[in-house]
Amino acid sequence: MLLAIALTLAAAGSARAATAPLTVGIADQKPEMFTDPLFTGLGLRDARIAIAWNALHVRWQRQDLDAWMAAAHAAGVRPLITFDHARSTSERKRKQLPRPGQLAHELRMLRRRYPWVRQFASWNEANYCGEKTCHRPQLVAAYYRALKLACPSCRILAAELLDMPGMTWWVKGFIRKAKLQPKYWGLHNYLDANYLRTSGTRALLRATKGEIWFTETGGIVKRRNRSKVRFTESPKHAATATRWVFDKLVALSPRRITHVYLFHWNPSTAHDSWDSGLVNVHDKPRPAYKVLKRFLAAQARRG
């Protein structure tokens, strides 16, 4: 048994060596990250931001996005933009979904404003039933096709998914309506990472044929969001989960799992509803940061 495990890990390492190095980035909304010496010291060149689908039409959101984009561009960091629900105090407005043509128009506006951005995800956590897209894979498939037509030279992720029950049903519905196999998928595999399992990631690998990007993943330090999903939570656990992402989940398919964006850089306050930060509120590195730093150093040594 031990020999079989060793051979499997060796094969995974050989497969990664034969492909391009894993692209590693951070998913975080705060522009200050890009000038933090702890961030710049890692040499990362990729970051993800989730925006309201109509962000350019709301002054404060447009200003926040301008600041994030300017900081990322100055740091030489390549953005991935994920479309998400509207941000409003009105529940009706939050739940209002764009038409495919509207979303394509927003992408064209973003491209005019930030012409160096060429990576987009059709919808954030599209299979999560806190989203209006939960039972509408056909709508997100229409978003995907519209975005591809709006920017043929862009990388468009079909959707970003949560590794939760029903994910493969949703994916099959998407593929059936899109009438094609997308080249790129996003996955938020918090369950796999924090339960130290592989089943969700393996299910998406079986259900799809394209690349899979972990556009949000990592270990949980602390949650205050009343979620019914129970995780172990601590800085030590977050490091263990982060190590699991790199050592076990990526190794499931080094040729197809090509990007990992850890969520997130740091908490804004000591009372955030979600904290999976690599550094703490005082800008001190946590154990998960050290796991990431060691992984990047090892990848650099492998060339």
PyMOL commands that set and color helices and strands:
alter all, ss='L'
color gray80, all
select helices_A, chain A and resi 2-18+31-35+37-40+55-57+59-74+91-95+100-113+137-150+167-178+190-195+199-207+235-252+287-302
alter helices_A, ss='H'
color red, helices_A
select strands_A, chain A and resi 23-27+46-52+78-84+119-121+155-157+160-162+184-188+211-217+222-223+257-263+274-275
alter strands_A, ss='S'
color yellow, strands_A
deselect
rebuild
show_as cartoon
